[in-house]
């Protein structure tokens, strides 16, 4: 045998393992708006726009964590009560009748966000407020609000820093809470927020570089404020026009190539170095790997269709055999119970049988009562006879004397 033969045998196995590692089995989205107050309407519209898109591409509400610090739909200033729009033509109501907000109002805090990501929550926390991911989960993390150099404000009351985010994601990696992550942020100086990341398998993108602002796209005169930011607007435009369905093969590289600083009015950034395969690996990933729910399937079968596939078939047959034995055992026990106490075919038959039993018992009780009464009559007649005989004997004795 050639010295290279073992190596040749190992190459297909290594290739298979490499492909298996690159697969994921679930997709999750964490969509966070961090701004309160009516004049920040566009930030809520940003989040709801991404929420609608990932739902369209197949991620269910059970795998989306939606954090909204304010309810613009019910704000008294809203000229269109119960509705939120991201375009002046108001063609699409983002709020609609099918929205599930997981964290609302003052629940949207830095602490709750970090606890959500790291799963450091109490046992009484409902499942709808937990990120139930594992080492096979791809996660899209989208954040929008007001920020600055290495910080993002939460409701104008507190801040989360780039270091906080980096450490939270490292905890997630150590606890095997994600397979690959896409971090996307739309805020002023957004690119500084992922500058401190050091955990593997993270692809990050932001709307603006250091010292740059993130601008709104346009305003609605009737709403009275800006309705969407530029970076989010052009991402949505690409996703709506290029990613039509869940079978789309559009790559992340195509999405990133669509970024035009002249349209966005700032320098969007992309960080590739933490991702497997670097820039090439990240750009070749499908958009659906993060924005959709194309679940991977692990197939335990080699290219020739034998080996592990046959082993699995043997296991399935063995399990079926055990199930058949359990069914036979249940039938045997049932038949034994029928010999001890016959079972009725229907409930009505059982009721009729019980009624017949009751009548039989009543008849038995009546017969016993009749027998007892006859016995007492016989005893009375006997006593009367004895008394009569005694009286006759007494009278005879008296006459002799």
C-alpha positions in Angstrom: 0.0 0.0 0.0 1.3 3.5 -0.8 2.3 5.7 2.1 -0.2 8.2 0.9 -3.1 5.8 1.0 -4.1 6.5 4.6 -4.0 10.2 4.0 -6.2 9.8 0.9 -8.7 7.8 3.0 -8.7 10.5 5.7 -9.3 13.4 3.3 -13.0 12.7 2.6 -13.6 12.3 6.3 -11.9 15.6 7.1 -13.9 17.3 4.3 -17.1 15.8 5.7 -16.3 17.0 9.2 -15.5 20.5 7.9 -18.9 20.7 6.1 -20.6 19.4 9.2 -19.1 22.1 11.4 -20.2 24.8 9.0 -23.9 23.8 9.3 -26.4 25.3 11.7 -29.8 24.0 12.7 -31.7 27.1 13.9 -31.8 30.9 13.4 -32.6 33.5 16.0 -32.9 37.3 15.9 -32.5 39.8 18.7 -33.9 43.2 17.5 -33.2 46.1 19.9 -34.4 49.7 19.8 -32.9 51.8 22.6 -34.6 55.2 22.2 -37.7 56.6 23.8 -39.7 59.7 22.9 -41.7 60.6 19.9 -38.9 62.3 18.0 -37.1 59.0 17.9 -39.9 57.4 15.9 -37.5 56.3 13.2 -35.6 54.0 15.6 -38.7 52.1 16.4 -39.5 51.9 12.7 -36.0 50.6 12.0 -36.5 47.7 14.4 -40.0 46.9 13.2 -38.8 46.9 9.6 -36.2 44.2 10.4 -38.7 42.3 12.4 -41.1 42.2 9.5 -38.3 41.1 7.1 -37.0 38.2 9.2 -40.5 37.0 9.8 -41.1 37.1 6.0 -38.0 35.0 5.5 -39.1 32.3 7.9 -37.9 33.1 11.5 -40.9 32.5 13.8 -41.9 34.8 16.7 -40.7 32.0 19.1 -37.2 32.7 17.8 -37.3 36.5 17.7 -36.6 38.6 20.7 -38.1 42.1 20.1 -37.2 44.9 22.5 -39.1 48.2 22.1 -38.6 51.0 24.7 -41.6 53.0 23.6 -45.0 52.4 21.9 -45.1 54.9 19.1 -48.3 53.3 17.7 -50.3 54.4 20.7 -48.5 57.7 21.3 -51.1 60.6 21.5 -49.0 62.5 18.9 -49.5 59.8 16.3 -51.8 61.0 13.5 -52.4 57.3 12.6 -53.3 55.6 15.9 -52.2 52.0 16.2 -49.9 52.2 13.1 -46.2 52.7 12.4 -44.8 53.4 9.0 -41.3 53.4 7.5 -42.1 55.3 4.3 -44.0 58.5 3.5 -46.3 56.6 1.2 -47.6 54.6 4.2 -48.0 51.5 2.0 -47.2 49.1 4.8 -48.2 49.3 8.5 -45.3 47.8 10.4 -47.2 47.4 13.6 -50.3 45.6 12.2 -52.1 42.9 14.0 -49.4 40.3 14.2 -46.6 41.6 16.4 -45.1 40.1 19.6 -43.1 42.5 21.8 -41.0 40.6 24.3 -39.4 43.5 26.2 -41.4 46.7 26.4 -41.0 50.2 27.9 -38.7 50.3 31.0 -37.9 46.6 30.6 -35.5 47.6 27.9 -32.3 48.1 29.9 -28.6 47.3 29.6 -28.9 44.8 32.4 -31.8 42.9 30.8 -30.1 42.9 27.4 -26.9 41.4 28.8 -28.9 38.9 30.9 -30.9 37.9 27.8 -27.8 37.3 25.8 -25.9 35.4 28.4 -29.0 33.5 29.8 -28.4 34.8 33.3 -32.1 35.0 34.1 -34.2 33.6 36.9 -36.1 30.3 36.8 -39.4 32.2 36.6 -38.5 34.0 33.4 -41.0 33.0 30.7 -39.6 31.3 27.6 -40.8 34.2 25.4 -38.2 36.4 27.1 -35.3 34.0 26.8 -32.7 33.4 24.1 -32.9 29.6 24.0 -29.9 29.1 21.6 -27.1 26.5 21.5 -23.9 25.8 19.6 -25.9 25.1 16.4 -27.7 28.4 16.4 -27.0 31.4 14.1 -28.0 34.7 15.7 -28.8 38.1 14.1 -28.3 40.9 16.6 -29.6 44.2 15.3 -29.4 47.4 17.4 -30.4 51.0 16.7 -30.5 54.2 18.7 -28.3 57.1 19.7 -24.7 56.4 20.3 -21.1 57.7 20.2 -17.6 56.5 20.4 -17.8 53.0 21.8 -21.2 53.5 23.5 -24.9 53.1 22.8 -27.5 54.9 24.9 -30.5 53.1 26.4 -33.5 55.4 26.8 -31.3 58.4 27.5 -30.8 57.0 31.0 -27.8 54.6 30.7 -25.2 53.3 28.2 -23.8 50.0 27.0 -20.2 50.1 26.0 -18.2 48.3 23.3 -16.4 46.4 26.1 -19.8 45.3 27.7 -20.9 43.9 24.3 -17.6 42.2 23.7 -17.6 40.5 27.1 -21.2 39.4 26.8 -20.5 37.8 23.4 -17.5 36.1 24.9 -19.6 34.6 27.6 -22.0 33.4 25.0 -19.2 31.7 23.1 -17.9 30.0 26.2 -21.4 28.8 27.1 -21.9 27.5 23.6 -24.8 29.8 22.9 -24.2 30.5 19.2 -22.7 28.9 16.1 -22.2 32.1 14.1 -23.4 35.7 14.7 -24.1 38.7 12.6 -24.0 41.9 14.5 -25.6 44.9 12.8 -25.9 48.3 14.3 -27.3 51.6 13.1 -26.3 54.6 15.2 -23.8 57.4 15.2 -20.2 56.2 15.2 -21.6 52.7 15.0 -18.4 51.0 13.8 -16.7 51.7 17.1 -19.2 49.4 18.9 -17.7 46.2 17.4 -14.1 47.4 17.7 -13.5 45.5 21.0 -15.0 42.1 19.9 -12.6 39.2 20.4 -14.9 36.1 20.3 -14.8 33.9 17.2 -17.5 33.4 14.6 -18.8 36.9 14.6 -19.4 39.0 11.5 -20.1 42.7 12.3 -21.3 45.6 10.3 -22.2 49.2 11.2 -23.6 52.4 9.6 -20.9 54.9 10.4 -17.2 55.3 11.2 -15.6 57.1 14.1 -16.7 60.8 14.3 -19.5 60.2 11.7 -23.2 60.6 12.3 -25.9 58.2 11.2 -28.6 60.1 9.2 -32.3 59.6 8.7 -33.6 58.9 5.2 -36.7 61.0 4.9 -39.6 62.3 7.0 -43.4 62.0 6.7 -45.1 65.4 6.8 -48.2 64.0 8.4 -46.4 62.0 11.0 -44.2 65.0 11.6 -40.8 63.2 12.1 -38.3 61.1 10.2 -39.6 57.6 9.7 -36.4 55.5 9.0 -32.6 55.8 9.0 -30.5 55.6 5.8 -28.4 52.5 6.7 -31.4 50.5 7.6 -33.4 51.8 4.6 -30.9 50.5 2.1 -30.4 47.2 3.8 -34.2 46.7 3.7 -34.3 47.8 0.1 -31.7 45.1 -0.8 -33.5 42.4 1.2 -36.9 43.2 -0.3 -35.7 43.4 -3.9 -33.0 40.6 -3.9 -34.1 38.1 -1.3 -37.5 37.1 -2.5 -38.0 33.8 -0.8 -36.4 31.3 1.6 -34.6 29.5 -1.2 -32.5 32.6 -2.1 -28.8 32.0 -2.7 -27.8 35.7 -2.3 -24.6 36.1 -0.3 -23.5 38.4 2.4 -20.9 39.7 0.0 -23.6 40.9 -2.4 -25.3 42.7 0.5 -22.1 44.4 1.6 -21.3 45.4 -2.0 -24.6 47.2 -2.2 -23.5 49.7 0.5 -23.0 53.1 -1.1 -21.5 55.8 1.1 -22.9 58.5 -1.2 -26.5 57.2 -0.4 -25.9 56.3 3.2 -24.1 59.7 3.9 -21.5 57.9 6.1 -18.9 55.2 5.8 -20.5 51.8 6.7 -18.0 49.3 8.1 -17.6 45.6 8.1 -15.4 43.4 10.3 -14.3 40.0 8.9 -11.4 38.9 11.0 -13.3 37.0 13.6 -15.3 35.0 11.2 -14.2 31.5 10.0 -12.4 31.9 6.7 -12.0 35.6 7.1 -13.3 37.9 4.5 -13.8 35.2 1.9 -15.6 32.9 4.3 -17.9 35.7 5.5 -18.7 37.0 2.0 -19.6 33.5 0.8 -22.2 33.0 3.6 -25.8 33.2 2.4 -28.0 36.1 3.6 -30.5 33.4 4.6 -28.0 32.0 7.1 -28.8 35.0 9.3 -32.0 36.7 8.1 -34.0 33.5 7.3 -34.8 30.2 8.8 -33.3 27.7 6.4 -32.6 24.9 8.9 -29.8 22.5 8.2 -30.3 18.7 8.4 -27.5 16.4 9.7 -27.4 13.3 7.4 -25.7 10.3 8.9 -24.9 8.8 5.5 -21.8 8.7 3.3 -21.8 9.4 -0.4 -22.1 5.7 -1.4 -25.3 5.4 0.6 -24.0 2.7 2.9 -22.1 2.6 6.2 -23.8 4.9 8.7 -27.1 4.9 6.7 -27.3 1.1 7.1 -26.4 1.3 10.7 -29.3 3.8 11.3 -31.7 1.5 9.4 -30.7 -1.4 11.7 -31.3 0.8 14.8 -34.7 1.8 13.5 -35.7 -1.8 12.9 -34.5 -2.8 16.4 -36.6 0.1 17.9 -39.6 -1.0 15.9 -39.2 -4.6 17.2 -39.1 -3.3 20.8 -42.2 -1.3 20.2 -44.0 -4.4 18.8 -43.0 -6.4 21.9 -44.4 -3.7 24.2 -47.7 -3.8 22.3 -47.9 -7.6 22.6 -47.1 -7.4 26.3 -49.9 -4.8 26.7 -52.3 -7.1 24.8 -51.4 -10.1 27.0 -52.0 -8.1 30.2 -55.3 -6.9 28.9 -56.5 -10.4 28.1 -55.5 -11.6 31.6 -57.6 -8.8 33.1 -60.6 -9.9 30.9 -60.4 -13.4 32.4 -60.5 -12.0 35.9 -63.2 -9.4 35.4 -65.0 -9.4 32.0 -64.9 -6.0 30.4 -68.0 -4.5 28.7 -67.8 -3.5 25.1 -69.4 -0.1 25.8 -70.3 2.2 28.6 -74.0 1.5 28.0 -73.5 -2.2 28.4 -71.7 -1.5 31.7 -74.6 0.7 32.9 -77.2 -1.9 32.0 -75.2 -4.7 33.7 -74.9 -2.6 36.9 -78.7 -2.0 36.8 -79.3 -5.8 36.4 -77.0 -6.4 39.3 -79.0 -3.9 41.4 -82.3 -5.6 40.6 -80.9 -9.0 41.5 -79.7 -7.7 44.8 -83.2 -6.2 45.5 -84.9 -9.5 44.6 -82.6 -11.3 47.0 -83.3 -8.9 49.8 -87.1 -9.3 49.2 -86.9 -13.0 49.4 -85.0 -12.9 52.6 -87.6 -10.6 54.1 -90.5 -12.9 53.1 -88.7 -16.0 54.6 -88.2 -14.1 57.9 -91.9 -13.2 58.1 -93.1 -16.8 57.5 -90.7 -18.1 60.2 -92.2 -15.7 62.8 -95.8 -16.7 61.8 -94.8 -20.4 62.4 -93.3 -19.6 65.8 -96.5 -17.7 66.8 -98.8 -20.6 65.9 -96.5 -23.0 67.8 -96.6 -20.9 70.9 -100.4 -20.6 70.7 -100.8 -24.3 70.4 -98.6 -24.9 73.4 -100.6 -22.4 75.5 -103.8 -24.1 74.4 -102.5 -27.6 75.4 -101.3 -26.2 78.8 -104.8 -24.7 79.4 -106.5 -28.0 78.6 -104.2 -29.9 80.9 -104.7 -27.4 83.7 -108.5 -27.6 83.3 -108.5 -31.4 83.4 -106.4 -31.5 86.6 -108.8 -29.1 88.3 -111.9 -31.2 87.3 -110.3 -34.4 88.7 -109.7 -32.7 92.0 
